[in-house]
Amino acid sequence: MFAMSLHATSVGSPAWGSGPVVALDREEAVRHRLATLFARWGYRRVRTPLWEEAGPPLLEVFPETALCRFVDPSGRVLALRPDHTLAVARWAAPRFRGPDPWRLSYIDAVYRRDPRDGRFHAVTQAGVELLGLPAPAGDVELLGLVLDALDGLGLGGTSPDGPATSVRVTVGHVGVLQAVLASHGVDGTAAGAILAALVRRDRVALRRELEATLGAAATARLYPVLVRSLPPDAAREWLAELDGEAAAGLAATLEAVGRLFGSKQVARIRVEPGLVRDLQYYTGLVVEVFAGRRRIAAGGRYDGLLARFGGQGPAVGLAFDVEAVAEATAMEAAADPHAVVAMGAAVGERGGAAGTPDPDPGPAARELRDAVAPAIGPSPTRARGGAAHGGATRAGGSGPQAAWDGTVGRSTSTGDESGPPPAAGGAGAPIDYLVAGPAPSAGAGAEDARWAVTARLWEEARRLRAQGASAVVMAGLAGEEQAAAAARRLGCLRLLWLDGTRRVLRMAWPAGEPPSA
């Protein structure tokens, strides 16, 4: 009851009915589209606690003045959720052990104080967290998902007068920036002041701090590097001039994105050496997505965050600001009414209109589906309330919503029903397909063969998602049986195996044998 009252008191957000109905419908359409896309990429919905204790490590990331704090009846100082990534990491750390990655998603509000006026604001975020997949593979998947989302949301289209909305995906890297600063002798307190100016995108303050630290001559060399924005090809040339693992890793990510997702998608990406996020847990790739001058999504790699909570493993994630995306789609529609023709209508999880039943998958698939559904939770297609509201796992942590009473999908603090907590690769609906292939043999032409196999896997996954199915990609496996075992661990119903000579489609589970939860 207490949790529900906090939800009802939406700090800093307008009351229901006070804003235009069209805007509310557009936000709901954005929520639904992103939830659908996340599911098609194999991400399972979780729900993070509404509040948690206002102590470490929360205060290591957010100052007290940024938190919406209160005291519960037992005297604990709590804070409304300021960040989903921290909550997901806290919950996943004692559970995630690998080796297979977990793909998790969420759509819910975060609560922070605006430093400009001191007011609290609620921002609805729709995001993903990919645990256990290191760079560059995890970074490539995240960027591919972001580019796919922009297409699905209808952003960055064209009108008769040119681009309807200027949409760009800006990319940086913590390690590359640190290496650039270190090569110019910038470290310690001076580096902190320079990074703070970069976070604020305050070029006047940046130049002032550089000159105070390095002098005018060195500033004239470093300042243009920190404020430049490079297309991927030019960025790879620049990175090739740098030493170190970070530069090589970012270059490998850019190369893979170009090979796997095509020149049209890559044209949206800009590499900014001075890009910095204002959260301190990022360790590698950082990403910000802009529609015009407004940021609509942000995220990056945080390989050390699980360790803060006693866990281990690499991780990368990103969240969209639902309200900002809705405004961007409104601008796109105003510039070109045909660009976002479907935004006002809900699109079903399987690609048809909302409420349209799925085609009959056949007796074998029906038998498998009926066996699987009770074991690992409802499909996003059939979950209560649709993809944007149902089929969620309650992600526990230090907040009251962390507690489970031992029954599947019931939280002791709220009484809400949701899916079971993840086990053996994650919770939620089964994934339709694992698209997998082998590692090419060594020798002449092995590199080109590797890219050809990987590109074909991603192309098949794109085709399946376009048809409304969910699919994940795994390359470099020893053989078909190893791929089938991986499909079962990941909770995939079918395996699509491509080895260059054969294209095999098979059920991952024997008839009557459900995935183990």
N, C-alpha and C positions, 0 to 999 in steps of 0.2 A: 504494500500500500504506500509505504514511504517512497519506494522507487518510482511508482506511478505518479505520485504528486510532483516529484522532481522533473519527470518528463513533461508534465503538464505546465510547469513553470519554465517555459523556454526562455532562458535569460537572453534578453536583447533581441529576440526574434518577434515578428509581428504575430498577433493573435490570429487564429483561424477565421477567415472571412474578412479580415481587414485589408488584404491585398487583392489584386486582380485575379479573378478565377482563371484567366488564361495563363497567368504566370504559374499558378499552382499546378495546373494541368501540365504545363511544359516541364516543370521540375519533376513531376511524377513520371512523365515520359522519359526523362533523362535517367531517373533511378531505374526504371524498368529496362531501358536499353543497356545500361551498364551492367545490371545484374544478369541480363541475358548473355551479354558478351563474356563476362567473367565465367559464367557456367560453361559456355562453349569452349573456353580455353582450359577447362578442367579445374577451375577454382571453386572450392567448397565454402559455403557461407558460414561464418562464425559471428557471434555477437559478444563483444567485449563488455566488461563490467561498466556500469554507469558511473561508478565512483571508485576511488582507491585511496589508501592512506597517503597523506601529503608528507611523505618522508623520502629518504633515499630509496631508489635511484631517481625518483620523480624530480626531486629538487636539484639533481645533478644536471638535468636537462632544462627545466623550467624554473625561473625565479618565483618566489612566493607571490610576488605582485601580479604574475600572469595567471594564477590559478583561482578558480572559483571555489573557495574553501568554506567548510562548515564543520560543526562539531556534532557528532552523533550522541545518542542518549548515554552511551558508555564513556564518553569523554574523549573518544578518538578524533583527531583532526583529519578530516577527509577532504578530498577535492573531486569535483565533477571531472569526468574524463577529458583531459586536454589533448590526448593523442591516442590514436588507435595502435600505432606500431609498438609503443611501449607496452600496452596492455596485451597485445598478441604475443610479444616476446616473453613477457612474464608468465603467461599461461603455457606457451609452447615449450619453454626451456626445460622443465622437468619431464616432458613427454616425448619430445622429438629426439630420436636417436639415429635417424638415417637407416641405410644409405640412400633410400629413395626420397626425393623431395616431397615436401608438403606444399600444396597450393591452396591458399586461404583467401577469402574475400570478406568484405563487410560493407554495409551501408548504414550509417548512423551519424549522430551529431557529436561534435567535440565542442568544448566550452573553454573559452579563453578570454582574458581581459585585454582590451585594446589599449596599448600604452598611450595612444594619442588623447583619449578622452576618459580613460579609466573605467569605461563601461564593459560589462561582460557581453559576449556575443556567442551565439550558437551557430556553428557552421556544419552543414550536412556533408559528410565525406563518403565517397564511394571508392574503395581502394582494394588493392591486392597485396599480399605478402607471399613471397616465394622463398621457402626455407630449404636449405640443403643443396642448392645448386650454385656453385661458385661462378665467379667471372672467368671467361667472358660468356659462358653459355647462359647463365641466369640473366645477365644484363641484356643479351640479345633477345631473349624471350620477353623481358619486360618492355623493351623498346618496340618489339613487334606487336605486343598487345596494345601499347599506347597508340601506335599508328593505325591499327585496326579499329580502335575505339573512335578515333577522330573521323574515320570513314563512316562508321556506324552511326555516329551522332550527326553526320552531315556537315561537319565543320571543314573549312578550307576549300569549299567548292568555288565555282566561278559563275560570274554573271556576265551579261553582254558588255558591261563596263570594266570587266577584269575580275580579280579575286574578290569575292563577297566579304570575306573576313581574312585578315592576315593571321594565319595560324603557324606557329613555329614551335618545334621541340628543341629546347636548348639543353646541351649536354656539357658537363664538366667532369672533373675527377679530382678528388681530394689529394691523392698522392701526386698527381701531376702538378697541381698548384703548389703543394709543399716543396716539390723539387725545384720549381721555377723560382720560388722565393729564396730557397736555400742557396741556389746557384748565384744569387745576387747578394748573399750575406744577410738576408733578413730572417730573424728568428726571435724567439722570446716575446717580450712585451711589445716590441715594434710590430712583429707579425700579427699579434692579436689586434692591434689598432687598425692595421691594414685590412685584415679579414673582416672586421666590423664595418669598415667603410664599404667593402665589397658586398657584404650582406645587404646593406641599405641601398646599394647601387648609387652611392653618393660619390660621383666622380671628383667633385671639388675636394671633399674630405680625403679621398684616396690620393690625389696628387699632393695635397698638403702633407699627409703622413709619409708618403714616399720621399718627398723632398727633405722632411725633417730627419729621416733615417738615413738616406743615401746621398742626398745632395742633388743638384739640378742635372748634372750630366748622367748619372745612373738612372735617375727618374725618367729622363728622356728616352732611355732604352727600355726600361721595364714597363712603364705606364701603357704604351701602346699594346704590349703583349697581353696585359691584364684586361683590357677593355675591348679587344678585338672579338669578332664573331666570324667564324670560318665555316665554309661548307665542308662536308666530310672529306672530300679528296684533298683539299688544301690542308685540312687538319692532320690528315695522315702524313703528309709530307713534312709538316712542322714537327709532329711527334717523332718521326724518324730521326730528326736531328737531336732529340733528347736521349739521355741515358736513363736506364732504370726500368724496373718491372712495371710500374704504373703506366708509363708512356706506351710500352709495348702492349699492355693489356687493353688500354683504351683504343689503340690502333687496331688491334685484333677484333674488338667489338664493332668498330665502324666498318671494317672490311666485311665481317659476317652479315651485318645489317644490309649492306649494299648488295651482297651476293644473294641473300635469301628473300629480301622484300622488294627489290626493284628500285630503279632510279626515281620513279615518281614519288614513292614513299620517302626515300632517302633525301629528296630535295627539301623536305620539311625540316630536316635536322640542321642545326647550327651548333658548332662546338665553341664554347666560350671558356677560355683558360681561367678566367677570373670568377667563374660561377661558384658561389658558396651558398649553402643552405644555413638557416638560422638555428637548426637543431644540431647538437654536438655529437650525435651518435653515428654520423655518416663516416665511412672509411674509404670509399672508392667512388664509383659512378654517382653523379648527382644529376637530376633531371628536373627541369621546369618547363611547363607547357603554357604558352601564351596564345590568347585569341585577341588580336589587337594589342593593347597595352595591359590587358588584365590577365593575371595568372589564373589558369583554370585547373592546373594539376601540378604536383610536385612530389619528389621522392628520391630514392637512391639506395646505395648499398650500405649495409650496416653489419659487417661481419663480426663485430665484437659485442653486439648488444645481447645476444642470447647468453654469453658468458657472464654478464652482470647478474643474471638470475640463476646461475649455476648450470646452465646448459652449454651447448657447443654447436657449432655449425655456421656456415655462411648464410646470408639472407639479403634479399633485395625486395623493395616494394615501392608503391606509388599510390597516391590518393587523388581523386578528382574532387573539386569543390562543386557540388551539385548546383547550387544557386548560380555560381559564375558560369558554369556550362550552359545552364538554361538561358541566361542572358545572352551568351554568345550565339546560341541557336536562334534566339529571337532576332538578333542583328543579322544573322545569315538569311533568315526568312524574309526580313524586310528588304534586304538587298536583292534577293532572288527568290520569289515565292515558290519556285519549283525546286529549290536546292534542298529543302528539308520537308518534302511533301508529306512524309509519314510521321513527323514528330508529334503531331497531335493525336495520333492513334496508337494504342498499345499494340505491340507486335508480340505474338506468342513465342514461347521458348523454342518451338520447332519451326519458326519461320512463317507461320500463318497468322491470321488475325486472332486476337485474344478470344479464347473459348473454342477455337477450332480443334477438334480431337486429332490426336496423332494418328497417322496411318497405321494399320495393323501390321506389326512387325513380323508376323508369322508365328506358328505354334511353338517352335523351339525358343525363339526370343521371348515370347510371352511367358513360357514356363520359367525361363531364367529370370526374367524381370520380376515375376511374382515371388520367386525364391529369394531374390536379392533384396527387394524393397523392405521387408520386415527386418532384415539383418543390419542394413546400414543406413536406414532412414529414407525419407520421402524424396522423390525426384523433384528438382526445382520446377519442372513442368507442372507437377500435380500438388506441390506443397501448398498448404493453406495460405491464402493471401497473395499468391503469385511469387515470382522470383524476387521482387523487391521487399517482400515482407515475410515469407515463410521459408521452411527448410533450413533454418539456421541452427547452428550449434552454439550453445552458450559457452563462451570462452571464459573460464574461471581465472581468478587472480586474487588480489587481496581484498577486492570489493565484495559487498554482500552478495552480488549476483554470481560469485564464484562457486557457491556451495551447491552440491548436488545431493539429492536424497537417496540415490541408489537406483531410482527408476529411470528408464530411458527417457531423456528429453524433458525432465521437469526440474526447474530450479526452485530450491526451497525458499528463496527470498522473494520471488515474484509470482510463482505459480504459473509462469508462462511455459508453454510446451514448445520444444524445439528438438533438433536432432541430437544424437548422442555425441559425446566428445570424441575427437579423432583417435583412431587406433589403426595401426598398420597402414599408414599412408594417408590418413585424413578421414574426415567425417563427411556425411551428406550423401548426395545422390551418387550412384555409380556413373563413371565416365563412359561414354559410348565406345570410344576407340583409343587404343594405343597405336600410333603410327610409328613403326620401328624399322631399323635397317642395320646392316653389319658395318664394321669398320673395314675400309678397303685394305687390301694387302699392300705391304711395303714394296717399294721399287719405283721405277720410272713412271711418272704420271700419277703417282699415288695421291698427291695433293689435289690435282684436278678431279680425280675420281671421288675423293672424299667430299669435295664441294658438290659434285653432281649428285651423289647419293643424298646428302643432307638437304640440298635444294628440293629434290623430288619429295622427300618426306614432308617438308614444310608446305609444298604445293598441294599434296594430298590432304594435309590437315586443313588448309584453307578451303579446299573444295568441300570437305565434310562439314566444316563450320557454316559455310554458305548454304548448305542444305538443311541446317538447323541442328546438326549433331554436335556433341562435345568431343574434343580430341586433344590429346597431348602427344608430343613428339619425343622420341628417344633414339639417338643414333649411337653407333659404335658398339653394338651388341655382338656376342660371339655367334649366335645362331637363333633360329626360330623358336626353339624350346626355351632358351634363356629369355627371349622376348615374351613368350607366353607366361613364364613365371613372373616377369616384371609387371605384366598387365594385371595379373592376379593380385600382386602386392599393392599396386596402385588403385585397385578397385575398378578396373576397366572391363567392360563386358566383352569387347571384341578386340582382336589383334589384326591389324593390317600390316603384313610383313612384305617389305620391298628389298630385294637383294641385288637388283640390277638385271637379273634374268627371270625372276619369278615375282608374281604379285599374288600373295596368299591372304585371303580373308577367312578367319576362323573365329569361333567362340573361344574366349579365354578360359571359360569355366565349363567343366563337364556338366551335362544336363542333370539338374537336381542338386548340384553342389553349389551353394551360395558362397559369396565372399565371406571370409571370417572377419567379424567385427572386433 
